[in-house]
Amino acid sequence: MLLPNPFSPFTAAKIVALQAVVVLLLTLLIKAKIQIKTASAIGWALLALQTLVFVAAAGALGAAVLGGGAFALYRQQVEPI
């Protein structure tokens, strides 16, 4: 059984193909990290938006309750039931 010659063109092609695969995998890893950071930033922005909407809704509900209570007190003073 003959050992393959390390200087044969097929071996060189295998080495070049392996290097290309390593570069491709590194590129995909960097791309994934960028996408994770982007998604994380979008997630934080959506969380902030959700919090602001919740605070606004709670404020509107509180204002409605206070307005309803004030209206009830005013109505009792003007027209006793």
MOPAC internal coordinates of N, CA, C and O (Angstrom, degrees):
PM7 1SCF
backbone

  N    0.0000 0     0.00 0     0.00 0    0    0    0
  C    1.4505 1     0.00 0     0.00 0    1    0    0
  C    1.5255 1   108.81 1     0.00 0    2    1    0
  O    1.2310 1   121.34 1   -52.22 1    3    2    1
  N    1.3004 1   115.05 1   127.78 1    3    2    1
  C    1.4539 1   120.37 1  -178.46 1    5    3    2
  C    1.5152 1   110.13 1   -92.29 1    6    5    3
  O    1.2310 1   121.07 1   -41.61 1    7    6    5
  N    1.3093 1   115.56 1   138.39 1    7    6    5
  C    1.4601 1   120.35 1   174.91 1    9    7    6
  C    1.5255 1   108.70 1   -78.39 1   10    9    7
  O    1.2310 1   120.07 1   -36.97 1   11   10    9
  N    1.3204 1   117.47 1   143.03 1   11   10    9
  C    1.4621 1   118.13 1   179.92 1   13   11   10
  C    1.5202 1   110.82 1   -67.60 1   14   13   11
  O    1.2310 1   121.33 1   -37.30 1   15   14   13
  N    1.2942 1   115.06 1   142.70 1   15   14   13
  C    1.4558 1   121.55 1   178.56 1   17   15   14
  C    1.5278 1   108.80 1   -74.21 1   18   17   15
  O    1.2310 1   119.20 1   -56.56 1   19   18   17
  N    1.3247 1   119.13 1   123.44 1   19   18   17
  C    1.4693 1   119.93 1  -178.17 1   21   19   18
  C    1.5256 1   113.55 1   -65.20 1   22   21   19
  O    1.2310 1   120.16 1   164.66 1   23   22   21
  N    1.3028 1   117.29 1   -15.34 1   23   22   21
  C    1.4600 1   120.44 1  -178.85 1   25   23   22
  C    1.5205 1   112.68 1   -98.34 1   26   25   23
  O    1.2310 1   120.38 1  -169.98 1   27   26   25
  N    1.3218 1   116.88 1    10.02 1   27   26   25
  C    1.4586 1   118.21 1  -179.51 1   29   27   26
  C    1.5322 1   109.86 1   -73.85 1   30   29   27
  O    1.2310 1   119.48 1   -25.59 1   31   30   29
  N    1.3224 1   118.60 1   154.41 1   31   30   29
  C    1.4674 1   121.04 1  -178.47 1   33   31   30
  C    1.5255 1   112.79 1   -63.64 1   34   33   31
  O    1.2310 1   120.13 1   149.09 1   35   34   33
  N    1.3326 1   117.36 1   -30.91 1   35   34   33
  C    1.4656 1   119.43 1  -179.75 1   37   35   34
  C    1.5249 1   110.66 1   -67.13 1   38   37   35
  O    1.2310 1   120.18 1   139.99 1   39   38   37
  N    1.3199 1   117.26 1   -40.01 1   39   38   37
  C    1.4534 1   120.35 1   178.01 1   41   39   38
  C    1.5297 1   110.14 1   -65.86 1   42   41   39
  O    1.2310 1   120.16 1   138.25 1   43   42   41
  N    1.2996 1   117.30 1   -41.75 1   43   42   41
  C    1.4649 1   120.48 1   177.80 1   45   43   42
  C    1.5270 1   110.59 1   -62.08 1   46   45   43
  O    1.2310 1   120.70 1   140.63 1   47   46   45
  N    1.3202 1   116.27 1   -39.37 1   47   46   45
  C    1.4683 1   119.84 1   178.22 1   49   47   46
  C    1.5256 1   110.33 1   -65.14 1   50   49   47
  O    1.2310 1   120.26 1   141.43 1   51   50   49
  N    1.3246 1   117.10 1   -38.57 1   51   50   49
  C    1.4677 1   119.90 1   178.21 1   53   51   50
  C    1.5222 1   110.76 1   -64.37 1   54   53   51
  O    1.2310 1   120.23 1   139.03 1   55   54   53
  N    1.3296 1   117.17 1   -40.97 1   55   54   53
  C    1.4598 1   120.73 1   179.69 1   57   55   54
  C    1.5232 1   110.47 1   -65.34 1   58   57   55
  O    1.2310 1   120.39 1   136.88 1   59   58   57
  N    1.3171 1   116.85 1   -43.12 1   59   58   57
  C    1.4672 1   121.00 1   178.98 1   61   59   58
  C    1.5271 1   110.11 1   -64.59 1   62   61   59
  O    1.2310 1   120.29 1   139.46 1   63   62   61
  N    1.3272 1   117.06 1   -40.54 1   63   62   61
  C    1.4655 1   120.39 1   178.52 1   65   63   62
  C    1.5217 1   110.51 1   -64.71 1   66   65   63
  O    1.2310 1   119.86 1   139.63 1   67   66   65
  N    1.3347 1   117.87 1   -40.37 1   67   66   65
  C    1.4582 1   121.47 1   178.28 1   69   67   66
  C    1.5313 1   110.54 1   -64.25 1   70   69   67
  O    1.2310 1   120.36 1   138.72 1   71   70   69
  N    1.3200 1   116.92 1   -41.28 1   71   70   69
  C    1.4603 1   119.92 1   177.61 1   73   71   70
  C    1.5336 1   110.88 1   -64.41 1   74   73   71
  O    1.2310 1   120.50 1   140.73 1   75   74   73
  N    1.3099 1   116.66 1   -39.27 1   75   74   73
  C    1.4629 1   119.96 1   178.77 1   77   75   74
  C    1.5272 1   110.56 1   -64.69 1   78   77   75
  O    1.2310 1   120.64 1   140.48 1   79   78   77
  N    1.3255 1   116.39 1   -39.52 1   79   78   77
  C    1.4632 1   119.70 1   178.84 1   81   79   78
  C    1.5240 1   110.56 1   -65.53 1   82   81   79
  O    1.2310 1   120.39 1   138.70 1   83   82   81
  N    1.3265 1   116.85 1   -41.30 1   83   82   81
  C    1.4654 1   120.22 1   179.07 1   85   83   82
  C    1.5270 1   110.39 1   -63.17 1   86   85   83
  O    1.2310 1   120.13 1   136.40 1   87   86   85
  N    1.3295 1   117.36 1   -43.60 1   87   86   85
  C    1.4656 1   120.48 1   178.23 1   89   87   86
  C    1.5249 1   110.52 1   -63.28 1   90   89   87
  O    1.2310 1   120.20 1   138.59 1   91   90   89
  N    1.3229 1   117.22 1   -41.41 1   91   90   89
  C    1.4642 1   120.77 1   178.65 1   93   91   90
  C    1.5273 1   111.15 1   -62.67 1   94   93   91
  O    1.2310 1   120.33 1   135.38 1   95   94   93
  N    1.3277 1   116.97 1   -44.62 1   95   94   93
  C    1.4634 1   119.97 1  -179.83 1   97   95   94
  C    1.5296 1   111.31 1   -65.80 1   98   97   95
  O    1.2310 1   120.16 1   140.53 1   99   98   97
  N    1.3155 1   117.31 1   -39.47 1   99   98   97
  C    1.4691 1   119.66 1   176.60 1  101   99   98
  C    1.5228 1   111.22 1   -63.97 1  102  101   99
  O    1.2310 1   120.30 1   140.04 1  103  102  101
  N    1.3182 1   117.04 1   -39.96 1  103  102  101
  C    1.4650 1   120.85 1   177.63 1  105  103  102
  C    1.5288 1   110.75 1   -63.14 1  106  105  103
  O    1.2310 1   120.58 1   136.76 1  107  106  105
  N    1.3214 1   116.50 1   -43.24 1  107  106  105
  C    1.4637 1   119.93 1   178.70 1  109  107  106
  C    1.5242 1   111.62 1   -65.44 1  110  109  107
  O    1.2310 1   120.23 1   143.59 1  111  110  109
  N    1.3351 1   117.16 1   -36.41 1  111  110  109
  C    1.4590 1   120.51 1   177.95 1  113  111  110
  C    1.5267 1   111.11 1   -65.28 1  114  113  111
  O    1.2310 1   120.67 1   136.71 1  115  114  113
  N    1.3168 1   116.32 1   -43.29 1  115  114  113
  C    1.4731 1   120.22 1   178.44 1  117  115  114
  C    1.5274 1   109.94 1   -64.34 1  118  117  115
  O    1.2310 1   120.45 1   138.85 1  119  118  117
  N    1.3314 1   116.75 1   -41.15 1  119  118  117
  C    1.4689 1   121.01 1   178.46 1  121  119  118
  C    1.5282 1   110.66 1   -62.14 1  122  121  119
  O    1.2310 1   120.37 1   138.58 1  123  122  121
  N    1.3218 1   116.91 1   -41.42 1  123  122  121
  C    1.4660 1   120.68 1   179.82 1  125  123  122
  C    1.5241 1   110.44 1   -64.95 1  126  125  123
  O    1.2310 1   120.40 1   139.47 1  127  126  125
  N    1.3345 1   116.84 1   -40.53 1  127  126  125
  C    1.4667 1   118.91 1   178.82 1  129  127  126
  C    1.5241 1   110.81 1   -63.76 1  130  129  127
  O    1.2310 1   120.45 1   139.84 1  131  130  129
  N    1.3274 1   116.74 1   -40.16 1  131  130  129
  C    1.4693 1   120.48 1   178.17 1  133  131  130
  C    1.5276 1   110.09 1   -64.21 1  134  133  131
  O    1.2310 1   120.42 1   137.91 1  135  134  133
  N    1.3334 1   116.80 1   -42.09 1  135  134  133
  C    1.4664 1   120.06 1   179.71 1  137  135  134
  C    1.5261 1   110.99 1   -65.51 1  138  137  135
  O    1.2310 1   120.03 1   142.61 1  139  138  137
  N    1.3372 1   117.54 1   -37.39 1  139  138  137
  C    1.4649 1   120.00 1   178.79 1  141  139  138
  C    1.5258 1   109.97 1   -65.18 1  142  141  139
  O    1.2310 1   120.51 1   137.00 1  143  142  141
  N    1.3330 1   116.64 1   -43.00 1  143  142  141
  C    1.4681 1   119.13 1   179.31 1  145  143  142
  C    1.5164 1   111.00 1   -65.55 1  146  145  143
  O    1.2310 1   119.95 1   140.86 1  147  146  145
  N    1.3336 1   117.71 1   -39.14 1  147  146  145
  C    1.4623 1   121.24 1   178.41 1  149  147  146
  C    1.5245 1   110.35 1   -65.38 1  150  149  147
  O    1.2310 1   120.54 1   135.03 1  151  150  149
  N    1.3252 1   116.57 1   -44.97 1  151  150  149
  C    1.4646 1   120.26 1   179.14 1  153  151  150
  C    1.5190 1   110.43 1   -64.17 1  154  153  151
  O    1.2310 1   120.42 1   143.62 1  155  154  153
  N    1.3173 1   116.81 1   -36.38 1  155  154  153
  C    1.4586 1   120.22 1   178.01 1  157  155  154
  C    1.5293 1   110.28 1   -64.60 1  158  157  155
  O    1.2310 1   120.62 1   138.31 1  159  158  157
  N    1.3215 1   116.43 1   -41.69 1  159  158  157
  C    1.4683 1   119.98 1   178.71 1  161  159  158
  C    1.5264 1   110.67 1   -64.97 1  162  161  159
  O    1.2310 1   120.85 1   138.52 1  163  162  161
  N    1.3258 1   115.99 1   -41.48 1  163  162  161
  C    1.4699 1   119.56 1   177.82 1  165  163  162
  C    1.5257 1   109.89 1   -64.98 1  166  165  163
  O    1.2310 1   120.46 1   140.85 1  167  166  165
  N    1.3177 1   116.73 1   -39.15 1  167  166  165
  C    1.4647 1   120.71 1   177.96 1  169  167  166
  C    1.5151 1   111.94 1   -61.80 1  170  169  167
  O    1.2310 1   120.42 1   137.05 1  171  170  169
  N    1.3395 1   116.80 1   -42.95 1  171  170  169
  C    1.4615 1   119.88 1   177.81 1  173  171  170
  C    1.5156 1   110.88 1   -64.29 1  174  173  171
  O    1.2310 1   120.26 1   139.88 1  175  174  173
  N    1.3261 1   117.10 1   -40.12 1  175  174  173
  C    1.4658 1   120.30 1   179.29 1  177  175  174
  C    1.5319 1   110.68 1   -63.73 1  178  177  175
  O    1.2310 1   120.61 1   137.62 1  179  178  177
  N    1.3287 1   116.45 1   -42.38 1  179  178  177
  C    1.4627 1   119.45 1   178.61 1  181  179  178
  C    1.5241 1   111.63 1   -67.08 1  182  181  179
  O    1.2310 1   120.33 1   143.34 1  183  182  181
  N    1.3380 1   116.98 1   -36.66 1  183  182  181
  C    1.4611 1   120.14 1   176.98 1  185  183  182
  C    1.5244 1   110.53 1   -64.16 1  186  185  183
  O    1.2310 1   120.30 1   138.13 1  187  186  185
  N    1.3267 1   117.04 1   -41.87 1  187  186  185
  C    1.4620 1   120.43 1   177.66 1  189  187  186
  C    1.5278 1   110.97 1   -63.86 1  190  189  187
  O    1.2310 1   120.73 1   137.53 1  191  190  189
  N    1.3343 1   116.20 1   -42.47 1  191  190  189
  C    1.4650 1   119.99 1   178.20 1  193  191  190
  C    1.5250 1   110.83 1   -62.76 1  194  193  191
  O    1.2310 1   120.26 1   137.05 1  195  194  193
  N    1.3301 1   117.11 1   -42.95 1  195  194  193
  C    1.4652 1   121.11 1   179.16 1  197  195  194
  C    1.5267 1   110.29 1   -62.54 1  198  197  195
  O    1.2310 1   120.33 1   139.24 1  199  198  197
  N    1.3293 1   116.98 1   -40.76 1  199  198  197
  C    1.4606 1   120.54 1   179.35 1  201  199  198
  C    1.5263 1   110.77 1   -64.75 1  202  201  199
  O    1.2310 1   120.45 1   136.90 1  203  202  201
  N    1.3340 1   116.75 1   -43.10 1  203  202  201
  C    1.4584 1   119.65 1   179.16 1  205  203  202
  C    1.5254 1   111.56 1   -63.79 1  206  205  203
  O    1.2310 1   120.32 1   139.64 1  207  206  205
  N    1.3206 1   117.00 1   -40.36 1  207  206  205
  C    1.4680 1   120.63 1   178.45 1  209  207  206
  C    1.5270 1   110.03 1   -64.44 1  210  209  207
  O    1.2310 1   120.45 1   139.04 1  211  210  209
  N    1.3404 1   116.74 1   -40.96 1  211  210  209
  C    1.4608 1   120.32 1   179.12 1  213  211  210
  C    1.5233 1   110.93 1   -63.57 1  214  213  211
  O    1.2310 1   120.77 1   135.59 1  215  214  213
  N    1.3287 1   116.13 1   -44.41 1  215  214  213
  C    1.4649 1   119.91 1   179.49 1  217  215  214
  C    1.5240 1   110.46 1   -63.58 1  218  217  215
  O    1.2310 1   120.28 1   138.41 1  219  218  217
  N    1.3331 1   117.07 1   -41.59 1  219  218  217
  C    1.4638 1   120.24 1   178.61 1  221  219  218
  C    1.5301 1   111.05 1   -64.26 1  222  221  219
  O    1.2310 1   120.32 1   137.48 1  223  222  221
  N    1.3365 1   117.00 1   -42.52 1  223  222  221
  C    1.4650 1   120.17 1   179.33 1  225  223  222
  C    1.5244 1   110.90 1   -65.56 1  226  225  223
  O    1.2310 1   120.51 1   139.30 1  227  226  225
  N    1.3304 1   116.63 1   -40.70 1  227  226  225
  C    1.4668 1   119.71 1   178.53 1  229  227  226
  C    1.5268 1   110.02 1   -65.40 1  230  229  227
  O    1.2310 1   119.93 1   140.42 1  231  230  229
  N    1.3224 1   117.74 1   -39.58 1  231  230  229
  C    1.4675 1   120.80 1   177.40 1  233  231  230
  C    1.5152 1   111.97 1   -64.69 1  234  233  231
  O    1.2310 1   120.63 1   138.52 1  235  234  233
  N    1.3342 1   116.40 1   -41.48 1  235  234  233
  C    1.4681 1   119.95 1   178.61 1  237  235  234
  C    1.5243 1   110.55 1   -65.65 1  238  237  235
  O    1.2310 1   120.58 1   139.46 1  239  238  237
  N    1.3205 1   116.50 1   -40.54 1  239  238  237
  C    1.4649 1   119.40 1   178.66 1  241  239  238
  C    1.5254 1   110.77 1   -66.06 1  242  241  239
  O    1.2310 1   120.78 1   139.25 1  243  242  241
  N    1.3345 1   116.11 1   -40.75 1  243  242  241
  C    1.4667 1   119.59 1   177.03 1  245  243  242
  C    1.5154 1   111.74 1   -63.12 1  246  245  243
  O    1.2310 1   120.70 1   139.15 1  247  246  245
  N    1.3224 1   116.27 1   -40.85 1  247  246  245
  C    1.4688 1   119.94 1   178.47 1  249  247  246
  C    1.5242 1   110.72 1   -65.13 1  250  249  247
  O    1.2310 1   120.75 1   141.60 1  251  250  249
  N    1.3471 1   116.17 1   -38.40 1  251  250  249
  C    1.4676 1   119.56 1   178.59 1  253  251  250
  C    1.5276 1   110.51 1   -65.40 1  254  253  251
  O    1.2310 1   120.23 1   139.76 1  255  254  253
  N    1.3297 1   117.17 1   -40.24 1  255  254  253
  C    1.4738 1   120.53 1   179.27 1  257  255  254
  C    1.5281 1   109.98 1   -65.45 1  258  257  255
  O    1.2310 1   120.67 1   134.39 1  259  258  257
  N    1.3254 1   116.33 1   -45.61 1  259  258  257
  C    1.4690 1   118.96 1   179.17 1  261  259  258
  C    1.5329 1   111.02 1   -64.26 1  262  261  259
  O    1.2310 1   120.65 1   139.61 1  263  262  261
  N    1.3287 1   116.37 1   -40.39 1  263  262  261
  C    1.4637 1   119.56 1   177.97 1  265  263  262
  C    1.5222 1   111.63 1   -64.17 1  266  265  263
  O    1.2310 1   120.85 1   138.39 1  267  266  265
  N    1.3290 1   115.99 1   -41.61 1  267  266  265
  C    1.4731 1   119.28 1   177.97 1  269  267  266
  C    1.5175 1   111.91 1   -64.95 1  270  269  267
  O    1.2310 1   120.60 1   139.71 1  271  270  269
  N    1.3350 1   116.47 1   -40.29 1  271  270  269
  C    1.4710 1   119.81 1   177.54 1  273  271  270
  C    1.5165 1   111.45 1   -65.17 1  274  273  271
  O    1.2310 1   120.49 1   137.74 1  275  274  273
  N    1.3238 1   116.67 1   -42.26 1  275  274  273
  C    1.4707 1   119.99 1   178.42 1  277  275  274
  C    1.5264 1   110.43 1   -64.59 1  278  277  275
  O    1.2310 1   120.36 1   139.52 1  279  278  277
  N    1.3269 1   116.92 1   -40.48 1  279  278  277
  C    1.4600 1   120.48 1   179.15 1  281  279  278
  C    1.5263 1   110.59 1   -64.40 1  282  281  279
  O    1.2310 1   120.69 1   139.52 1  283  282  281
  N    1.3531 1   116.29 1   -40.48 1  283  282  281
  C    1.4691 1   119.48 1   179.31 1  285  283  282
  C    1.5238 1   110.88 1   -65.05 1  286  285  283
  O    1.2310 1   120.57 1   137.85 1  287  286  285
  N    1.3307 1   116.52 1   -42.15 1  287  286  285
  C    1.4665 1   118.90 1   178.76 1  289  287  286
  C    1.5233 1   111.21 1   -66.12 1  290  289  287
  O    1.2310 1   120.05 1   140.04 1  291  290  289
  N    1.3185 1   117.51 1   -39.96 1  291  290  289
  C    1.4545 1   121.35 1   178.44 1  293  291  290
  C    1.5136 1   110.67 1   -64.62 1  294  293  291
  O    1.2310 1   120.97 1   139.17 1  295  294  293
  N    1.3423 1   115.75 1   -40.83 1  295  294  293
  C    1.4725 1   118.92 1  -178.82 1  297  295  294
  C    1.5250 1   111.24 1   -67.82 1  298  297  295
  O    1.2310 1   120.26 1   143.87 1  299  298  297
  N    1.3337 1   117.12 1   -36.13 1  299  298  297
  C    1.4599 1   119.62 1   178.29 1  301  299  298
  C    1.5332 1   110.89 1   -66.82 1  302  301  299
  O    1.2310 1   120.85 1   144.99 1  303  302  301
  N    1.3158 1   115.97 1   -35.01 1  303  302  301
  C    1.4615 1   119.11 1  -179.74 1  305  303  302
  C    1.5159 1   111.43 1   -73.11 1  306  305  303
  O    1.2310 1   119.81 1   143.92 1  307  306  305
  N    1.3239 1   117.97 1   -36.08 1  307  306  305
  C    1.4685 1   121.40 1  -178.00 1  309  307  306
  C    1.5131 1   110.61 1   -79.86 1  310  309  307
  O    1.2310 1   119.74 1   129.90 1  311  310  309
  N    1.3341 1   118.10 1   -50.10 1  311  310  309
  C    1.4560 1   122.17 1  -177.44 1  313  311  310
  C    1.5331 1   108.40 1  -124.45 1  314  313  311
  O    1.2310 1   119.16 1   -79.82 1  315  314  313
  N    1.2680 1   119.21 1   100.18 1  315  314  313
  C    1.4675 1   119.32 1   177.54 1  317  315  314
  C    1.5366 1   110.82 1   -65.48 1  318  317  315
  O    1.2310 1   121.25 1   -40.73 1  319  318  317
  N    1.3126 1   115.21 1   139.27 1  319  318  317
  C    1.4630 1   119.47 1  -177.96 1  321  319  318
  C    1.5009 1   110.96 1   -84.83 1  322  321  319
  O    1.2310 1   120.10 1   180.00 1  323  322  321

